[in-house]
Amino acid sequence: MTTRRIQDLLKNGQPEEAVTLQGWVRTKREQKGFSFIEVNDGSSLAGLQVVMHQDLPDYADIIRKLNTGASVEVTGTLVASQGKGQRIELKAESAIVYGEADPETYPLQKKRHSFEFLRTIGHLRSRTNTLGAVFRVRNACATAIHNFFQERGFLWIHTPIITASDAEGAGELFTVTTLDLKKVPQTPAGIDFSQDFFGKPAYLTVSGQLEAEITALTFTNVYTFGPTFRAENSNTSRHLAEFWMIEPEMAFCALDGNMELAETFLKYVFKHVLETCPDDMAFFNQWVDQSVIQTAENIINSEFGRITYTEAIDLLEKSDRTFEYPVAWGLDLQSEHERYLSEDLFKKPVIVTDYPAEFKAFYMRLNDDGKTVRAMDILAPKIGEIVGGSQREERLDVLERRIQERNMPAEELWWYLDLRRYGTVPHSGFGLGFERLVQFMTGMQNIRDVIPFPRFPQSADF
């Protein structure tokens, strides 16, 4: 008999069907002559109730073993349920206990645990309702991301995890080396990387953007979706040392097209998750943040606001809000400024464009005023910046001048400059931190709780 997933049974199962299910015990209630066992296989928030009568073969031994956390296979017949909140249940005819879970030591006995505690048992925390819902939403987000770009003819590019580039100072870098750390070879100038595996310093990547630009100038529209790394010694609820990034890059595309794609992209992903994971999203709305569904619908149904950085500064200066960080033209927007704009003024996502060149990356296209660049950030209620991107500088002379002004080693960027020498075109792209998207979507307060195996300072377990 084919094993059925519980999600399928809850949706499509009919009374009198003979089925087999497999999963883990969530709860057990023993009555005189029979027992109720809730089994969950991870496919849905809800489990399926299994009714085991005392005439079941080896009933006493099976019930003794079926404590919370134990794994089981049950074969039986679906019947209409007499209980509230459930359409069907499974009347067991045979059962196999694959693995027991000692009720004295199994750590998930209580219904509610702090997220801090659950991080100490990362190998088991996905069995909880909250983390299970998070990872199903995360899966739906990833599916939507690929579907969105594939439907539009984008090529998925696997950019390198090991790189010699720091993507223009995008963050602290993890060094990759095979040198013996007890006997590091030295030269008068420092470490002798000529003896290392790559013959030069190498790092875990902080971004796949520059490599995506290479491929966009062959395939027109590409995207990356993979792990990136920052060695920032931060213990905040917003930072991870290992996280995933989505970075599309489009040739023959100016900033307006970039903004339009980013807005359409966010709407698509949120809509897919609401349609695919309604029970999980309802769970978050009830137990985590009572506005997550309203927020998602606001993303889907609103036309994003659009203002320039200069207009944003003017609005902030005219507000009656007292900010912790100063507001002035030439200073970067802080999270409190971004949230004020999106939550209080626009009450929906807003795209801010044309930031001062001084604090933006060298590769962003310089505007005619010589002071601002064709950058854009999407600011969202409750989280601030969620998407950052720009039109790239395609003019060789301007790019060379920008590199020189920043005292950057042009010889290390020879290949990047070559892209402007041979068939340059206007092109644009943006970046979105995947975990920040999932965090925003679910209302989870700590980014460490939206990735299965979080990496942060002093933690590399599981």
TORROGU-941344 format. One record per residue (C-alpha): residue number from 1; x, y, z. Coordinates in steps of 0.25 Angstrom, whole numbers, plus 5000, padded with zeros to 4 digits. Example, Ala and Ser with C-alpha at 12.3 -4.5 7.8 and 13.67 -1.06 7.14 Angstrom:
// residues 2
{1; {5049; 4982; 5031}}
{2; {5055; 4996; 5029}}
This chain:
// residues 462
{1; {5000; 5000; 5000}}
{2; {5005; 5014; 4996}}
{3; {5009; 5023; 5008}}
{4; {5001; 5036; 5008}}
{5; {5006; 5049; 5013}}
{6; {4997; 5055; 5024}}
{7; {4995; 5068; 5017}}
{8; {4989; 5060; 5005}}
{9; {4980; 5052; 5014}}
{10; {4975; 5064; 5022}}
{11; {4971; 5071; 5008}}
{12; {4967; 5059; 5000}}
{13; {4965; 5047; 5008}}
{14; {4951; 5041; 5008}}
{15; {4944; 5031; 5018}}
{16; {4946; 5017; 5015}}
{17; {4959; 5019; 5009}}
{18; {4970; 5009; 5013}}
{19; {4983; 5017; 5015}}
{20; {4997; 5016; 5021}}
{21; {5004; 5028; 5028}}
{22; {5017; 5030; 5034}}
{23; {5021; 5041; 5044}}
{24; {5025; 5045; 5058}}
{25; {5015; 5045; 5070}}
{26; {5011; 5059; 5075}}
{27; {5001; 5055; 5086}}
{28; {4995; 5042; 5092}}
{29; {4982; 5041; 5100}}
{30; {4979; 5028; 5106}}
{31; {4964; 5024; 5109}}
{32; {4958; 5011; 5114}}
{33; {4959; 5001; 5103}}
{34; {4965; 5011; 5092}}
{35; {4975; 5022; 5090}}
{36; {4976; 5035; 5082}}
{37; {4990; 5037; 5075}}
{38; {4993; 5050; 5068}}
{39; {5003; 5047; 5057}}
{40; {5010; 5058; 5049}}
{41; {5020; 5056; 5037}}
{42; {5024; 5070; 5035}}
{43; {5016; 5072; 5022}}
{44; {5006; 5081; 5029}}
{45; {5003; 5089; 5042}}
{46; {4992; 5080; 5046}}
{47; {4994; 5065; 5049}}
{48; {4985; 5054; 5047}}
{49; {4978; 5047; 5059}}
{50; {4979; 5032; 5059}}
{51; {4970; 5023; 5067}}
{52; {4976; 5011; 5073}}
{53; {4966; 5000; 5079}}
{54; {4971; 4990; 5089}}
{55; {4968; 4979; 5079}}
{56; {4980; 4984; 5071}}
{57; {4991; 4974; 5070}}
{58; {5001; 4977; 5081}}
{59; {4993; 4988; 5086}}
{60; {4998; 4989; 5100}}
{61; {5013; 4989; 5095}}
{62; {5010; 4999; 5084}}
{63; {5003; 5009; 5093}}
{64; {5014; 5008; 5103}}
{65; {5025; 5012; 5093}}
{66; {5017; 5023; 5086}}
{67; {5021; 5034; 5094}}
{68; {5023; 5049; 5089}}
{69; {5034; 5048; 5078}}
{70; {5033; 5034; 5075}}
{71; {5033; 5030; 5060}}
{72; {5022; 5021; 5055}}
{73; {5015; 5015; 5043}}
{74; {5001; 5012; 5043}}
{75; {4992; 5005; 5033}}
{76; {4977; 5006; 5034}}
{77; {4964; 5012; 5029}}
{78; {4960; 5026; 5029}}
{79; {4947; 5029; 5036}}
{80; {4938; 5042; 5038}}
{81; {4943; 5048; 5051}}
{82; {4933; 5051; 5062}}
{83; {4942; 5061; 5069}}
{84; {4942; 5076; 5066}}
{85; {4952; 5083; 5057}}
{86; {4955; 5070; 5049}}
{87; {4948; 5064; 5037}}
{88; {4954; 5050; 5037}}
{89; {4963; 5041; 5046}}
{90; {4970; 5028; 5043}}
{91; {4965; 5015; 5050}}
{92; {4977; 5007; 5052}}
{93; {4978; 4993; 5048}}
{94; {4993; 4991; 5049}}
{95; {5005; 4999; 5054}}
{96; {5020; 4998; 5054}}
{97; {5028; 5006; 5064}}
{98; {5041; 5010; 5057}}
{99; {5048; 5018; 5068}}
{100; {5044; 5021; 5083}}
{101; {5046; 5034; 5090}}
{102; {5048; 5034; 5105}}
{103; {5038; 5043; 5112}}
{104; {5048; 5045; 5123}}
{105; {5058; 5051; 5114}}
{106; {5051; 5056; 5101}}
{107; {5052; 5071; 5102}}
{108; {5040; 5075; 5094}}
{109; {5029; 5070; 5104}}
{110; {5023; 5084; 5107}}
{111; {5015; 5091; 5097}}
{112; {5022; 5104; 5098}}
{113; {5037; 5107; 5098}}
{114; {5045; 5119; 5097}}
{115; {5053; 5121; 5084}}
{116; {5065; 5123; 5091}}
{117; {5064; 5109; 5097}}
{118; {5060; 5103; 5084}}
{119; {5073; 5108; 5078}}
{120; {5081; 5099; 5088}}
{121; {5074; 5087; 5082}}
{122; {5075; 5091; 5067}}
{123; {5074; 5076; 5063}}
{124; {5060; 5075; 5069}}
{125; {5054; 5089; 5068}}
{126; {5048; 5087; 5054}}
{127; {5038; 5078; 5060}}
{128; {5031; 5089; 5067}}
{129; {5019; 5096; 5061}}
{130; {5026; 5109; 5060}}
{131; {5039; 5105; 5053}}
{132; {5032; 5095; 5045}}
{133; {5023; 5106; 5039}}
{134; {5035; 5115; 5037}}
{135; {5042; 5104; 5029}}
{136; {5030; 5101; 5020}}
{137; {5028; 5116; 5017}}
{138; {5043; 5117; 5014}}
{139; {5041; 5105; 5004}}
{140; {5029; 5112; 4998}}
{141; {5037; 5125; 4997}}
{142; {5049; 5118; 4990}}
{143; {5039; 5111; 4980}}
{144; {5033; 5124; 4977}}
{145; {5046; 5131; 4975}}
{146; {5051; 5121; 4965}}
{147; {5037; 5120; 4958}}
{148; {5037; 5136; 4956}}
{149; {5050; 5136; 4949}}
{150; {5048; 5124; 4941}}
{151; {5035; 5128; 4936}}
{152; {5042; 5141; 4931}}
{153; {5053; 5134; 4924}}
{154; {5064; 5137; 4934}}
{155; {5076; 5128; 4935}}
{156; {5080; 5123; 4949}}
{157; {5095; 5125; 4951}}
{158; {5103; 5118; 4961}}
{159; {5113; 5128; 4965}}
{160; {5126; 5124; 4973}}
{161; {5125; 5122; 4988}}
{162; {5141; 5124; 4989}}
{163; {5145; 5137; 4983}}
{164; {5157; 5146; 4982}}
{165; {5147; 5158; 4982}}
{166; {5141; 5165; 4994}}
{167; {5130; 5172; 4985}}
{168; {5136; 5185; 4989}}
{169; {5136; 5184; 5004}}
{170; {5122; 5178; 5005}}
{171; {5126; 5173; 5019}}
{172; {5136; 5166; 5028}}
{173; {5141; 5153; 5021}}
{174; {5144; 5139; 5024}}
{175; {5157; 5135; 5019}}
{176; {5159; 5122; 5012}}
{177; {5173; 5115; 5014}}
{178; {5180; 5102; 5014}}
{179; {5192; 5108; 5021}}
{180; {5197; 5102; 5034}}
{181; {5192; 5112; 5044}}
{182; {5203; 5107; 5054}}
{183; {5214; 5111; 5043}}
{184; {5208; 5122; 5034}}
{185; {5219; 5125; 5024}}
{186; {5223; 5140; 5024}}
{187; {5229; 5150; 5015}}
{188; {5234; 5164; 5020}}
{189; {5221; 5169; 5016}}
{190; {5212; 5159; 5023}}
{191; {5206; 5145; 5020}}
{192; {5212; 5138; 5008}}
{193; {5199; 5135; 5001}}
{194; {5207; 5130; 4989}}
{195; {5209; 5117; 4997}}
{196; {5194; 5116; 4999}}
{197; {5184; 5107; 4991}}
{198; {5180; 5118; 4981}}
{199; {5193; 5126; 4982}}
{200; {5186; 5138; 4987}}
{201; {5177; 5142; 4998}}
{202; {5163; 5135; 4996}}
{203; {5150; 5137; 5004}}
{204; {5136; 5132; 5005}}
{205; {5127; 5141; 4996}}
{206; {5119; 5153; 5002}}
{207; {5111; 5154; 4989}}
{208; {5110; 5148; 4975}}
{209; {5106; 5161; 4968}}
{210; {5119; 5164; 4961}}
{211; {5119; 5150; 4955}}
{212; {5105; 5152; 4951}}
{213; {5108; 5164; 4943}}
{214; {5118; 5156; 4935}}
{215; {5107; 5146; 4932}}
{216; {5096; 5156; 4929}}
{217; {5105; 5162; 4918}}
{218; {5104; 5149; 4911}}
{219; {5090; 5143; 4915}}
{220; {5083; 5157; 4917}}
{221; {5075; 5153; 4929}}
{222; {5081; 5144; 4940}}
{223; {5079; 5142; 4955}}
{224; {5087; 5136; 4967}}
{225; {5081; 5129; 4979}}
{226; {5091; 5123; 4988}}
{227; {5099; 5125; 5001}}
{228; {5107; 5137; 5005}}
{229; {5116; 5140; 5017}}
{230; {5119; 5151; 5026}}
{231; {5129; 5150; 5037}}
{232; {5123; 5162; 5045}}
{233; {5124; 5160; 5060}}
{234; {5109; 5163; 5062}}
{235; {5100; 5157; 5072}}
{236; {5087; 5165; 5068}}
{237; {5074; 5159; 5063}}
{238; {5076; 5164; 5049}}
{239; {5090; 5157; 5046}}
{240; {5095; 5144; 5042}}
{241; {5109; 5139; 5038}}
{242; {5103; 5130; 5027}}
{243; {5091; 5134; 5019}}
{244; {5085; 5133; 5005}}
{245; {5084; 5144; 4995}}
{246; {5075; 5146; 4982}}
{247; {5082; 5155; 4972}}
{248; {5076; 5157; 4958}}
{249; {5084; 5164; 4948}}
{250; {5078; 5170; 4935}}
{251; {5085; 5175; 4923}}
{252; {5078; 5186; 4914}}
{253; {5071; 5190; 4927}}
{254; {5071; 5204; 4934}}
{255; {5066; 5207; 4948}}
{256; {5052; 5208; 4945}}
{257; {5051; 5194; 4939}}
{258; {5059; 5189; 4951}}
{259; {5049; 5196; 4961}}
{260; {5037; 5190; 4953}}
{261; {5043; 5176; 4954}}
{262; {5046; 5177; 4969}}
{263; {5032; 5181; 4972}}
{264; {5026; 5170; 4963}}
{265; {5035; 5160; 4969}}
{266; {5031; 5163; 4984}}
{267; {5017; 5163; 4980}}
{268; {5018; 5150; 4973}}
{269; {5025; 5143; 4985}}
{270; {5016; 5148; 4996}}
{271; {5004; 5144; 4987}}
{272; {5010; 5130; 4985}}
{273; {5012; 5128; 5000}}
{274; {4998; 5132; 5004}}
{275; {4992; 5122; 4994}}
{276; {5002; 5111; 4997}}
{277; {5003; 5112; 5012}}
{278; {4990; 5117; 5017}}
{279; {4990; 5109; 5030}}
{280; {5004; 5113; 5034}}
{281; {5002; 5128; 5031}}
{282; {4989; 5127; 5039}}
{283; {4997; 5121; 5051}}
{284; {5007; 5132; 5050}}
{285; {4996; 5142; 5050}}
{286; {4990; 5136; 5062}}
{287; {5002; 5133; 5071}}
{288; {5014; 5142; 5066}}
{289; {5010; 5155; 5059}}
{290; {4995; 5158; 5057}}
{291; {4998; 5167; 5045}}
{292; {5006; 5157; 5036}}
{293; {4994; 5154; 5027}}
{294; {4990; 5169; 5026}}
{295; {5004; 5172; 5023}}
{296; {5005; 5162; 5012}}
{297; {4992; 5167; 5006}}
{298; {4997; 5181; 5007}}
{299; {5010; 5177; 4999}}
{300; {5001; 5169; 4989}}
{301; {4991; 5180; 4987}}
{302; {4998; 5193; 4988}}
{303; {5005; 5201; 4978}}
{304; {5018; 5204; 4984}}
{305; {5022; 5218; 4987}}
{306; {5034; 5225; 4979}}
{307; {5042; 5236; 4984}}
{308; {5056; 5241; 4983}}
{309; {5066; 5241; 4994}}
{310; {5065; 5256; 4994}}
{311; {5050; 5256; 4996}}
{312; {5051; 5246; 5007}}
{313; {5061; 5255; 5014}}
{314; {5051; 5266; 5013}}
{315; {5040; 5258; 5018}}
{316; {5048; 5254; 5030}}
{317; {5053; 5268; 5033}}
{318; {5038; 5273; 5033}}
{319; {5033; 5262; 5042}}
{320; {5030; 5264; 5057}}
{321; {5037; 5251; 5060}}
{322; {5049; 5251; 5069}}
{323; {5060; 5241; 5063}}
{324; {5071; 5235; 5070}}
{325; {5080; 5237; 5058}}
{326; {5082; 5251; 5051}}
{327; {5075; 5254; 5038}}
{328; {5082; 5262; 5028}}
{329; {5085; 5261; 5013}}
{330; {5098; 5253; 5011}}
{331; {5095; 5244; 5023}}
{332; {5090; 5230; 5020}}
{333; {5076; 5226; 5024}}
{334; {5075; 5218; 5037}}
{335; {5065; 5207; 5040}}
{336; {5057; 5217; 5049}}
{337; {5056; 5226; 5037}}
{338; {5053; 5215; 5027}}
{339; {5041; 5210; 5036}}
{340; {5036; 5224; 5038}}
{341; {5035; 5226; 5023}}
{342; {5028; 5213; 5020}}
{343; {5020; 5211; 5033}}
{344; {5015; 5225; 5037}}
{345; {5016; 5233; 5024}}
{346; {5013; 5224; 5012}}
{347; {5007; 5212; 5020}}
{348; {5012; 5203; 5010}}
{349; {5025; 5199; 5003}}
{350; {5033; 5211; 4997}}
{351; {5044; 5211; 4987}}
{352; {5055; 5222; 4990}}
{353; {5064; 5225; 4978}}
{354; {5076; 5234; 4975}}
{355; {5085; 5233; 4987}}
{356; {5097; 5241; 4989}}
{357; {5109; 5235; 4982}}
{358; {5118; 5237; 4994}}
{359; {5112; 5225; 5002}}
{360; {5108; 5216; 4991}}
{361; {5117; 5206; 4984}}
{362; {5126; 5210; 4972}}
{363; {5119; 5202; 4962}}
{364; {5106; 5210; 4963}}
{365; {5103; 5219; 4951}}
{366; {5106; 5233; 4954}}
{367; {5095; 5243; 4951}}
{368; {5097; 5256; 4943}}
{369; {5097; 5264; 4955}}
{370; {5110; 5257; 4959}}
{371; {5106; 5256; 4973}}
{372; {5096; 5244; 4973}}
{373; {5095; 5230; 4967}}
{374; {5084; 5222; 4961}}
{375; {5082; 5214; 4973}}
{376; {5069; 5209; 4979}}
{377; {5064; 5203; 4992}}
{378; {5051; 5197; 4995}}
{379; {5046; 5200; 5009}}
{380; {5035; 5192; 5016}}
{381; {5027; 5194; 5028}}
{382; {5033; 5187; 5041}}
{383; {5046; 5184; 5035}}
{384; {5052; 5195; 5027}}
{385; {5060; 5192; 5015}}
{386; {5057; 5179; 5009}}
{387; {5063; 5181; 4995}}
{388; {5075; 5189; 4990}}
{389; {5079; 5191; 4976}}
{390; {5084; 5200; 4965}}
{391; {5086; 5203; 4951}}
{392; {5101; 5199; 4949}}
{393; {5111; 5209; 4943}}
{394; {5113; 5204; 4928}}
{395; {5122; 5216; 4924}}
{396; {5137; 5212; 4924}}
{397; {5143; 5226; 4927}}
{398; {5133; 5229; 4938}}
{399; {5135; 5215; 4945}}
{400; {5150; 5217; 4944}}
{401; {5149; 5230; 4950}}
{402; {5141; 5225; 4961}}
{403; {5150; 5214; 4964}}
{404; {5162; 5224; 4965}}
{405; {5154; 5234; 4974}}
{406; {5153; 5222; 4984}}
{407; {5167; 5218; 4983}}
{408; {5163; 5204; 4979}}
{409; {5173; 5195; 4972}}
{410; {5168; 5196; 4957}}
{411; {5178; 5184; 4953}}
{412; {5169; 5175; 4962}}
{413; {5157; 5179; 4955}}
{414; {5162; 5178; 4940}}
{415; {5152; 5168; 4937}}
{416; {5141; 5177; 4942}}
{417; {5146; 5188; 4934}}
{418; {5147; 5179; 4922}}
{419; {5132; 5177; 4922}}
{420; {5131; 5192; 4919}}
{421; {5141; 5191; 4908}}
{422; {5135; 5180; 4900}}
{423; {5120; 5181; 4897}}
{424; {5116; 5189; 4909}}
{425; {5101; 5192; 4911}}
{426; {5092; 5199; 4922}}
{427; {5089; 5188; 4932}}
{428; {5083; 5187; 4946}}
{429; {5081; 5178; 4957}}
{430; {5076; 5177; 4972}}
{431; {5079; 5168; 4984}}
{432; {5070; 5162; 4994}}
{433; {5074; 5155; 5007}}
{434; {5066; 5142; 5007}}
{435; {5065; 5141; 5022}}
{436; {5060; 5155; 5024}}
{437; {5049; 5152; 5014}}
{438; {5045; 5140; 5022}}
{439; {5046; 5148; 5035}}
{440; {5037; 5159; 5029}}
{441; {5027; 5149; 5024}}
{442; {5026; 5141; 5037}}
{443; {5027; 5152; 5047}}
{444; {5038; 5145; 5054}}
{445; {5046; 5154; 5063}}
{446; {5060; 5147; 5061}}
{447; {5066; 5144; 5048}}
{448; {5073; 5132; 5055}}
{449; {5059; 5125; 5055}}
{450; {5056; 5126; 5040}}
{451; {5068; 5117; 5035}}
{452; {5070; 5103; 5039}}
{453; {5084; 5104; 5044}}
{454; {5088; 5118; 5048}}
{455; {5102; 5122; 5048}}
{456; {5106; 5134; 5057}}
{457; {5118; 5137; 5066}}
{458; {5122; 5126; 5075}}
{459; {5112; 5116; 5069}}
{460; {5114; 5106; 5058}}
{461; {5107; 5094; 5064}}
{462; {5097; 5085; 5056}}
